[in-house]
């Protein structure tokens, strides 16, 4: 690689006081406690006594004392604000594949509490991924499509589903202490809904402590916009946990993805993190900002109790995929139990310019069959040499998950924080 050695020499002059900072999800206490649910199919949420259907075109408040059923595609329109009290349960209807769509200009204020989260779930007795639609929030922040306008089609009303604009500081409301379970319906002849879709959402939107479990599509889909995302939890999605596309500018912090070898799809598009700038070049305006994700303190883990056997059986893929023209800056994060940890698009040329846009620093790579590769290329010596340089403070280990995390297999209150001492793991085991 041209000039790579020179660039390493320059970087070696930079000192880092944060090389031993905490890696992966962090906090003095386990912030997953109280508001998350890792066995949502075991919870009895009660029977609905109120129906949500059609358009919500005036300011409306949902009350904790009621249980609501979401029938068909429900749209918040006309710049209305839908407010949901802490502790409220909204049940997506299986028969009509209910979905909640917050249109451009409208707001969703779903501001739960740690001890009283807001829950969206399925009304089937035997709940499964894809039982209902999901939540779609459409804003007027920039995207990189021509005309700065996109449309979230699927089987939704095309007059209700446009997004994108010039308002970086767009405010689509608040989602805080919210759980979304068993969403992600498959649309015949089309694509699959995500648990939560954020399309053209701006940076005044509050997005914190959101858990998506057993999504039939992606858990979180971010299409353009300018997003601050904190304490997102994706649990056993069929497709991607966190998907970034269409020029989204995202600051992503202190979040968790838990994959299962036996639940997740083995097809393309089933990763912890997928970072793309476009699906179709012909629709993309390359004069606009392309996708940039700045991620820190992210934990990505395959919770299999026998990672090596699952890798041999072909059930485990890469944790992170970075497509051409997209940028990812990841720091102080943990990737445990994947094959390999990171895969770069085959169209991404390995040179100084591209490696400056794809950064991995102060990482903890554990129990992975290989670390960073280019797609379809088994020779990754250049990449290992680059990212393995001591200037980046990346460390490598082959420790069992039980030894790596505080209490990963606790059925009620798992703790995915890294065990003390793991951040000083030997860097010689690559």
ABEGO torsion letter per residue (X at the ends): XBGAAAAAAAAAABBBAAAABBBEBBEABBAABGABBABAAABBAEBBABBBBEBBABBBBBBAABBBBBBEBBBBBGGBBBBBBBGBBBBBBAAAGBBBBBBBGBBBBBBBBAABBBBBBBABABBBBGABBEBBBBBABBBABBGGBBBBBEABBAAAABBEEABAABBAEBBBGBBBBGBGBBBBGBBBBBABBBBGBBAABBBBGBBBBGBABBABBBBEEBBBBBGBBBBGBABBABBBBGGBBBBBBGBBBBBBAAABBABBGBBABBBBABABAAABBAABBBBBBBBBGBBBBBABABAAAAAAAGABBBABBBBBGBBBBBBGBBBBGBOBABBBBAABBBBAAAAAABBBBGBBBBGBBEABBBBGBABAAAAAAAAABAAAGBBBBBBBAAAABABAABAABBBABBBBGAAABBAABX
